[in-house]
Amino acid sequence: MKALLLFQQMLVLFAMMMTGFLAYRLGWVDRHGGQKVTTLVVKVFNPLMILSSVTGKRSGDAGSLMGQNLLLAMLYFVFVILCGYLYCFIRKLPRKDGNMYLLLTSFSNLGFMGIPVVRAVFGPEYIIFIVFYLLIFNILVYTYGIFLAMGMSDKKHSFSAKSLLNTGMAACLVSVVLFFFQIQVPDPVVTFCSYMGDTAVPLSMIVIGISLAQSSFSDLFRNRETWIYLLFKMILVPVAGVLLFRLLPVNTEVFSIFTLMVSMPCAAIAGMFSQEYAGRGDEANRIILLTTVLSVITIPLISLI
Protein backbone atom coordinates (compact mmCIF):
# COMPACT_ATOMS: atom_id res chain seq x y z
CA MET A 1 0.00 0.00 0.00
CA LYS A 2 1.46 3.36 -1.00
CA ALA A 3 1.55 5.56 2.09
CA LEU A 4 1.87 8.79 0.09
CA LEU A 5 -1.22 7.98 -1.99
CA LEU A 6 -3.11 7.04 1.14
CA PHE A 7 -2.03 10.28 2.86
CA GLN A 8 -3.18 12.30 -0.16
CA GLN A 9 -6.56 10.57 -0.11
CA MET A 10 -6.88 11.15 3.63
CA LEU A 11 -6.21 14.86 3.04
CA VAL A 12 -8.99 14.92 0.44
CA LEU A 13 -11.36 13.27 2.91
CA PHE A 14 -10.21 15.66 5.63
CA ALA A 15 -11.00 18.61 3.33
CA MET A 16 -14.52 17.19 2.90
CA MET A 17 -14.74 16.88 6.67
CA MET A 18 -13.71 20.53 7.08
CA THR A 19 -16.43 21.50 4.59
CA GLY A 20 -19.00 20.11 7.01
CA PHE A 21 -17.22 21.81 9.92
CA LEU A 22 -17.34 25.22 8.22
CA ALA A 23 -20.90 24.72 7.00
CA TYR A 24 -22.03 24.26 10.61
CA ARG A 25 -19.92 27.08 12.04
CA LEU A 26 -21.15 29.48 9.32
CA GLY A 27 -24.77 28.56 10.00
CA TRP A 28 -25.43 26.92 6.63
CA VAL A 29 -26.61 23.78 8.43
CA ASP A 30 -27.77 23.30 12.01
CA ARG A 31 -27.69 20.32 14.37
CA HIS A 32 -31.10 19.15 13.19
CA GLY A 33 -30.04 19.34 9.55
CA GLY A 34 -26.88 17.38 10.33
CA GLN A 35 -28.95 14.65 11.97
CA LYS A 36 -31.18 14.42 8.90
CA VAL A 37 -28.17 14.12 6.59
CA THR A 38 -26.75 11.42 8.87
CA THR A 39 -30.00 9.47 8.59
CA LEU A 40 -29.90 9.70 4.79
CA VAL A 41 -26.28 8.52 4.66
CA VAL A 42 -26.89 5.60 7.02
CA LYS A 43 -30.21 4.46 5.57
CA VAL A 44 -29.89 5.35 1.87
CA PHE A 45 -26.54 6.44 0.44
CA ASN A 46 -24.15 4.07 2.24
CA PRO A 47 -26.30 0.98 1.51
CA LEU A 48 -26.52 2.01 -2.16
CA MET A 49 -22.75 2.48 -2.31
CA ILE A 50 -22.36 -1.05 -0.98
CA LEU A 51 -24.71 -2.33 -3.68
CA SER A 52 -22.92 -0.33 -6.38
CA SER A 53 -19.72 -2.22 -5.55
CA VAL A 54 -21.18 -5.42 -6.97
CA THR A 55 -23.87 -4.39 -9.46
CA GLY A 56 -22.71 -4.56 -13.05
CA LYS A 57 -19.39 -6.17 -12.08
CA ARG A 58 -17.99 -9.68 -12.17
CA SER A 59 -16.12 -11.20 -9.26
CA GLY A 60 -13.00 -12.13 -11.25
CA ASP A 61 -10.15 -13.08 -8.94
CA ALA A 62 -11.83 -11.44 -5.96
CA GLY A 63 -14.18 -14.39 -5.49
CA SER A 64 -11.31 -16.73 -4.66
CA LEU A 65 -10.04 -14.27 -2.01
CA MET A 66 -13.29 -13.97 -0.08
CA GLY A 67 -12.49 -16.97 2.12
CA GLN A 68 -9.30 -15.27 3.29
CA ASN A 69 -11.16 -11.98 3.66
CA LEU A 70 -13.90 -13.56 5.79
CA LEU A 71 -11.29 -15.22 8.01
CA LEU A 72 -9.48 -11.93 8.57
CA ALA A 73 -12.79 -10.15 9.22
CA MET A 74 -13.65 -12.63 11.97
CA LEU A 75 -10.16 -12.50 13.45
CA TYR A 76 -10.30 -8.72 13.34
CA PHE A 77 -13.29 -8.55 15.68
CA VAL A 78 -11.87 -11.19 18.03
CA PHE A 79 -8.65 -9.16 18.16
CA VAL A 80 -10.18 -5.72 18.82
CA ILE A 81 -12.57 -7.07 21.46
CA LEU A 82 -9.67 -8.75 23.29
CA CYS A 83 -7.68 -5.51 23.01
CA GLY A 84 -10.57 -3.68 24.67
CA TYR A 85 -10.58 -6.09 27.62
CA LEU A 86 -6.79 -5.81 27.87
CA TYR A 87 -7.01 -2.02 28.09
CA CYS A 88 -9.65 -2.15 30.83
CA PHE A 89 -7.57 -4.70 32.77
CA ILE A 90 -4.34 -2.69 32.52
CA ARG A 91 -6.02 0.60 33.43
CA LYS A 92 -8.11 -1.06 36.19
CA LEU A 93 -11.24 0.76 35.04
CA PRO A 94 -14.56 0.42 36.90
CA ARG A 95 -17.31 -1.46 35.04
CA LYS A 96 -19.19 1.57 33.72
CA ASP A 97 -16.06 3.29 32.40
CA GLY A 98 -14.67 -0.01 31.16
CA ASN A 99 -17.80 -0.73 29.15
CA MET A 100 -17.50 2.61 27.37
CA TYR A 101 -13.90 1.93 26.36
CA LEU A 102 -14.80 -1.62 25.37
CA LEU A 103 -17.53 -0.22 23.14
CA LEU A 104 -15.17 2.31 21.55
CA THR A 105 -12.41 -0.25 20.97
CA SER A 106 -14.64 -3.01 19.62
CA PHE A 107 -16.44 -0.88 17.03
CA SER A 108 -14.52 1.28 14.59
CA ASN A 109 -15.78 3.48 11.77
CA LEU A 110 -15.69 0.77 9.10
CA GLY A 111 -18.64 2.25 7.21
CA PHE A 112 -18.53 6.05 7.30
CA MET A 113 -14.73 6.22 7.14
CA GLY A 114 -13.70 2.75 5.98
CA ILE A 115 -15.77 2.64 2.79
CA PRO A 116 -14.65 6.05 1.48
CA VAL A 117 -10.98 5.31 2.23
CA VAL A 118 -11.00 1.89 0.54
CA ARG A 119 -12.95 3.29 -2.40
CA ALA A 120 -10.49 6.14 -2.82
CA VAL A 121 -7.32 4.04 -2.47
CA PHE A 122 -8.29 0.75 -4.11
CA GLY A 123 -11.37 1.54 -6.21
CA PRO A 124 -15.11 0.83 -5.89
CA GLU A 125 -14.74 -2.87 -6.77
CA TYR A 126 -12.94 -3.44 -3.46
CA ILE A 127 -15.87 -2.29 -1.33
CA ILE A 128 -17.14 -5.89 -1.47
CA PHE A 129 -14.23 -6.82 0.81
CA ILE A 130 -15.56 -4.47 3.50
CA VAL A 131 -19.06 -5.95 3.22
CA PHE A 132 -17.99 -8.97 5.28
CA TYR A 133 -16.60 -6.71 7.99
CA LEU A 134 -19.85 -4.74 7.98
CA LEU A 135 -21.99 -7.86 8.23
CA ILE A 136 -20.16 -8.98 11.37
CA PHE A 137 -20.10 -5.38 12.64
CA ASN A 138 -23.90 -5.05 12.37
CA ILE A 139 -24.54 -8.35 14.11
CA LEU A 140 -22.16 -7.56 16.96
CA VAL A 141 -22.99 -3.88 17.45
CA TYR A 142 -26.72 -4.56 17.86
CA THR A 143 -26.10 -7.40 20.32
CA TYR A 144 -22.76 -7.16 22.11
CA GLY A 145 -22.60 -3.38 21.56
CA ILE A 146 -26.00 -2.78 23.13
CA PHE A 147 -25.06 -5.13 25.99
CA LEU A 148 -21.98 -3.01 26.71
CA ALA A 149 -23.95 0.24 26.49
CA MET A 150 -26.54 -1.10 28.92
CA GLY A 151 -23.75 -1.94 31.36
CA MET A 152 -22.76 1.74 31.45
CA SER A 153 -26.03 2.60 33.20
CA ASP A 154 -27.88 1.52 36.33
CA LYS A 155 -31.15 1.54 34.39
CA LYS A 156 -32.65 -1.62 32.92
CA HIS A 157 -33.04 -1.74 29.15
CA SER A 158 -34.60 -4.34 26.89
CA PHE A 159 -32.98 -5.67 23.72
CA SER A 160 -34.95 -6.16 20.51
CA ALA A 161 -33.82 -8.36 17.63
CA LYS A 162 -35.59 -5.89 15.32
CA SER A 163 -32.54 -3.63 15.63
CA LEU A 164 -30.71 -6.07 13.34
CA LEU A 165 -33.21 -5.29 10.59
CA ASN A 166 -31.83 -2.20 8.88
CA THR A 167 -30.98 -1.08 5.36
CA GLY A 168 -27.23 -1.44 5.94
CA MET A 169 -27.55 -5.09 6.92
CA ALA A 170 -29.93 -5.71 4.01
CA ALA A 171 -27.50 -4.12 1.53
CA CYS A 172 -24.65 -6.28 2.84
CA LEU A 173 -26.67 -9.48 2.50
CA VAL A 174 -27.93 -8.61 -0.98
CA SER A 175 -24.40 -7.68 -2.08
CA VAL A 176 -23.04 -11.04 -0.95
CA VAL A 177 -25.77 -12.87 -2.88
CA LEU A 178 -25.25 -10.79 -6.04
CA PHE A 179 -21.49 -11.21 -5.80
CA PHE A 180 -21.26 -14.96 -5.31
CA PHE A 181 -24.11 -15.94 -7.62
CA GLN A 182 -23.07 -13.40 -10.27
CA ILE A 183 -26.61 -12.11 -10.61
CA GLN A 184 -26.89 -9.42 -13.26
CA VAL A 185 -29.23 -6.51 -12.56
CA PRO A 186 -30.76 -4.14 -15.15
CA ASP A 187 -28.61 -1.24 -16.33
CA PRO A 188 -30.92 1.44 -14.88
CA VAL A 189 -30.51 -0.17 -11.45
CA VAL A 190 -26.72 -0.20 -11.88
CA THR A 191 -26.75 3.49 -12.84
CA PHE A 192 -29.06 4.42 -9.95
CA CYS A 193 -26.90 2.62 -7.36
CA SER A 194 -23.75 4.17 -8.81
CA TYR A 195 -25.02 7.75 -8.87
CA MET A 196 -26.60 7.56 -5.44
CA GLY A 197 -23.71 5.63 -3.92
CA ASP A 198 -21.16 8.16 -5.14
CA THR A 199 -22.72 10.81 -2.91
CA ALA A 200 -22.04 8.73 0.22
CA VAL A 201 -18.32 9.57 0.29
CA PRO A 202 -18.53 13.40 0.56
CA LEU A 203 -21.71 13.31 2.64
CA SER A 204 -20.17 10.88 5.16
CA MET A 205 -17.19 13.17 5.62
CA ILE A 206 -19.40 16.27 5.83
CA VAL A 207 -21.47 14.61 8.58
CA ILE A 208 -18.29 13.90 10.58
CA GLY A 209 -17.27 17.55 10.13
CA ILE A 210 -20.64 18.73 11.38
CA SER A 211 -20.24 16.57 14.47
CA LEU A 212 -16.75 17.96 15.04
CA ALA A 213 -18.05 21.53 14.82
CA GLN A 214 -20.53 20.84 17.63
CA SER A 215 -17.80 19.98 20.14
CA SER A 216 -16.04 22.28 22.56
CA PHE A 217 -12.33 22.18 21.74
CA SER A 218 -11.39 23.17 25.28
CA ASP A 219 -13.04 19.96 26.55
CA LEU A 220 -11.14 17.77 24.10
CA PHE A 221 -7.77 18.16 25.81
CA ARG A 222 -8.57 17.99 29.52
CA ASN A 223 -8.88 14.27 30.28
CA ARG A 224 -5.60 12.39 30.78
CA GLU A 225 -7.33 9.03 30.34
CA THR A 226 -8.50 10.15 26.91
CA TRP A 227 -4.95 10.71 25.68
CA ILE A 228 -3.74 7.39 27.06
CA TYR A 229 -6.62 5.72 25.23
CA LEU A 230 -5.86 7.57 21.98
CA LEU A 231 -2.30 6.21 22.03
CA PHE A 232 -3.65 2.72 22.66
CA LYS A 233 -6.46 2.80 20.09
CA MET A 234 -4.80 4.66 17.22
CA ILE A 235 -1.20 3.40 17.52
CA LEU A 236 -0.73 0.32 19.69
CA VAL A 237 -3.79 -1.66 18.54
CA PRO A 238 -3.25 -1.24 14.77
CA VAL A 239 0.52 -1.81 15.02
CA ALA A 240 0.00 -4.98 17.05
CA GLY A 241 -2.73 -6.15 14.66
CA VAL A 242 -0.59 -5.61 11.55
CA LEU A 243 2.49 -7.29 13.03
CA LEU A 244 0.49 -10.24 14.35
CA PHE A 245 -1.72 -11.01 11.37
CA ARG A 246 0.87 -10.43 8.68
CA LEU A 247 2.18 -13.85 9.73
CA LEU A 248 -0.88 -15.42 8.09
CA PRO A 249 -0.47 -16.62 4.48
CA VAL A 250 -3.06 -14.28 2.96
CA ASN A 251 -3.23 -12.23 -0.23
CA THR A 252 -1.55 -8.80 -0.12
CA GLU A 253 -4.71 -6.91 -1.09
CA VAL A 254 -6.81 -8.77 1.46
CA PHE A 255 -4.27 -7.92 4.15
CA SER A 256 -4.14 -4.28 3.00
CA ILE A 257 -7.90 -4.04 3.58
CA PHE A 258 -7.40 -5.51 7.05
CA THR A 259 -4.65 -2.95 7.74
CA LEU A 260 -7.03 -0.12 6.92
CA MET A 261 -9.85 -1.60 8.98
CA VAL A 262 -7.72 -2.06 12.11
CA SER A 263 -6.49 1.56 11.75
CA MET A 264 -9.96 3.14 11.61
CA PRO A 265 -11.16 5.61 14.28
CA CYS A 266 -13.97 4.84 16.71
CA ALA A 267 -17.46 4.42 15.27
CA ALA A 268 -20.06 7.15 15.71
CA ILE A 269 -22.63 4.56 16.77
CA ALA A 270 -20.63 3.97 19.96
CA GLY A 271 -21.39 7.56 20.94
CA MET A 272 -25.05 7.16 20.00
CA PHE A 273 -25.38 4.03 22.17
CA SER A 274 -23.50 5.69 25.04
CA GLN A 275 -26.00 8.55 24.98
CA GLU A 276 -29.11 6.45 24.48
CA TYR A 277 -28.42 3.89 27.20
CA ALA A 278 -26.26 5.76 29.71
CA GLY A 279 -26.40 9.49 28.94
CA ARG A 280 -22.61 9.59 28.34
CA GLY A 281 -22.69 10.57 24.69
CA ASP A 282 -20.63 13.76 25.10
CA GLU A 283 -17.75 11.89 26.70
CA ALA A 284 -17.73 9.15 24.07
CA ASN A 285 -18.16 11.59 21.19
CA ARG A 286 -15.08 13.58 22.26
CA ILE A 287 -12.98 10.44 21.94
CA ILE A 288 -14.62 9.54 18.63
CA LEU A 289 -13.89 12.96 17.17
CA LEU A 290 -10.26 12.95 18.34
CA THR A 291 -9.63 9.51 16.85
CA THR A 292 -11.23 10.69 13.60
CA VAL A 293 -8.96 13.72 13.32
CA LEU A 294 -5.85 11.74 14.30
CA SER A 295 -6.64 9.05 11.73
CA VAL A 296 -5.67 11.46 8.94
CA ILE A 297 -2.07 11.02 10.15
CA THR A 298 -2.10 7.60 11.80
CA ILE A 299 -3.69 5.60 8.93
CA PRO A 300 -0.93 6.48 6.42
CA LEU A 301 1.71 5.86 9.11
CA ILE A 302 0.33 2.41 9.96
CA SER A 303 0.37 1.50 6.26
CA LEU A 304 4.16 1.93 6.25
CA ILE A 305 4.66 -1.01 8.63
C-alpha positions, 0 to 999 in steps of 0.5 A: 500500500502506497503511504503517500497515496493514502495520505493524499486521499486522507487529506482529500477526505479531511477537506470534505470533513472541514467542509461540514465543519465550516458549514455548521460554524457558518450557519449553513446547516444546524444540528437538526439538519446534520442529523437528517443528513446522517440518517440519509447517509446511514439508511440510503446512500451508504447501503446504495454504495455497498450495492454499487460495488457489486452491481454490473461487475464480475467477481473475477479473482476477488471471489477466490479471495473472499475466504481469506477476507472472511477469516481476517474479518472474523479474526479482526473482531476477536482481536479488537474485542480482546484488546478492549478487555486488555485495556480495561484490565491494565487501566483497572477501570470500573465497570461503567467506564470499562464498558464505554472503552470496550464499546469504543475499541470493539467498534470502529468506523468501518462504514462512514470512514472505511468505505470512502478510504477503501474506495479512494485508495483501491477503487469501488470494486474493493468495497465488497471486501468491506461488506464482510466486515460490515456484516459482522459489525452489524450483528455484533454492534446490535447485540454485544454493543447494546449489551456493553452500552446497557452496562454503562447505566444503572437503568434496565433496558430491553434488547430487541432483535428488530434492531438487526433489521436495517438497510445497511444489513440488508445491503450487505446481505444482498451484495453477498448474494449478487457477488457470489451468484453473479446475478446481473441486474438491469442497467438502470438499477446499476446506474441508480446505485452508482449515482446515489452511492457516489454521494455517500463519500462526501456526505459521510465526511461532511457529517463527521465535520458537522459533528466535530463543529458541535464539540467544545475544543477546550473539553477535548484536551482535559482528560488524561485518560482520553490521551492514554486511550488515543495512544492505545487505540490509534497506535498500539492496537493497529501496530500490534494487529498488523504485526500479528496477522501479517504472519498469516499466508493471505493475499496482499490486497486482502491484508491491506484491507485488514490494515485499513480496517484495524487503523480506523477511528472509533465508530459514531454509533458507539457515541449514539449508544452511550448517549441512548443507554447511559447518557454519556454521549458527550464523553464518548463523542469527544474520543470519537472525534479525536480519533477521527482527526488523528486518523488522517495522520495515523492511517498512512503511518500504519500503512508503512509497517 
